[in-house]
């Protein structure tokens, strides 16, 4: 399991400086919403770097507690994009 912060939540972080996307495409619904249950392998967002897209998995079983970044926003390496409450 990923590291747990002081509030007992697991942060999902950007691995590189990139653009964060909540949806697989503009016409599709978001991967997850706050309150959704996820498993370790559940895709929670896409990260884009130079037109290459990388799907990011939750990495932990639990509930999406907070999404901290808007879709289309530039995020820096190590920035927390969402928090998951582990089960």
C-alpha positions as CSV (number, residue, x, y, z in Angstrom):
1,X,0.0,0.0,0.0
2,X,1.1,3.6,-0.6
3,X,2.1,5.9,2.2
4,X,-0.7,7.1,4.4
5,X,-0.8,10.8,5.4
6,X,-1.6,12.2,8.9
7,X,-5.3,12.1,8.2
8,X,-5.2,8.4,7.3
9,X,-5.6,9.1,3.6
10,X,-3.5,7.7,0.8
11,X,-2.3,10.4,-1.7
12,X,-2.3,9.7,-5.4
13,X,0.6,11.8,-6.8
14,X,1.7,12.8,-10.3
15,X,4.8,10.8,-11.2
16,X,6.0,13.6,-13.6
17,X,5.2,17.2,-14.5
18,X,2.2,16.8,-16.8
19,X,-1.4,17.7,-17.5
20,X,-4.0,15.9,-15.3
21,X,-7.3,14.6,-16.9
22,X,-10.3,13.2,-15.0
23,X,-11.9,11.6,-18.2
24,X,-10.6,9.2,-20.8
25,X,-12.0,11.6,-23.5
26,X,-14.1,14.8,-23.4
27,X,-17.3,12.9,-24.3
28,X,-16.9,10.2,-21.6
29,X,-17.7,10.4,-17.8
30,X,-14.9,10.9,-15.3
31,X,-12.9,7.9,-14.2
32,X,-14.0,8.4,-10.6
33,X,-15.9,10.9,-8.5
34,X,-15.5,11.7,-4.8
35,X,-17.2,9.0,-2.8
36,X,-16.5,6.2,-5.4
37,X,-15.1,2.9,-4.2
38,X,-11.9,1.8,-5.9
39,X,-9.6,-1.2,-6.0
40,X,-5.8,-1.2,-6.3
41,X,-6.1,-1.5,-10.1
42,X,-9.0,1.0,-10.7
43,X,-8.0,3.7,-13.2
44,X,-8.5,7.1,-11.5
45,X,-7.1,9.6,-14.0
46,X,-4.9,10.2,-17.0
47,X,-1.6,12.1,-17.1
48,X,-0.4,13.6,-20.4
49,X,3.1,14.5,-21.2
50,X,3.9,15.6,-24.8
51,X,0.7,13.9,-26.2
52,X,1.5,10.6,-24.5
53,X,-1.2,9.5,-22.0
54,X,-0.6,7.4,-19.0
55,X,-3.4,5.9,-17.0
56,X,-3.0,6.1,-13.2
57,X,-4.4,3.4,-10.9
58,X,-5.6,4.0,-7.3
59,X,-2.9,1.8,-5.9
60,X,-5.1,1.0,-2.8
61,X,-8.6,-0.4,-2.1
62,X,-10.8,2.3,-0.6
63,X,-13.0,5.3,-1.2
64,X,-12.0,8.5,-3.2
65,X,-12.1,11.1,-0.5
66,X,-11.1,14.2,-2.3
67,X,-10.1,15.2,-5.9
68,X,-7.6,18.1,-5.6
69,X,-7.0,19.1,-9.2
70,X,-9.2,20.3,-12.0
71,X,-9.2,18.4,-15.3
72,X,-6.8,20.0,-17.8
73,X,-4.6,21.5,-15.1
74,X,-0.8,21.3,-15.2
75,X,0.6,19.4,-12.2
76,X,4.1,19.1,-11.0
77,X,6.0,15.9,-10.2
78,X,5.0,14.7,-6.8
79,X,1.9,16.9,-6.6
80,X,-1.0,15.2,-4.9
81,X,-4.0,15.0,-7.3
82,X,-6.4,13.0,-5.1
83,X,-6.8,11.4,-1.7
84,X,-8.2,7.9,-1.0
85,X,-9.4,6.6,2.3
86,X,-8.1,3.0,2.5
87,X,-10.2,0.1,3.7
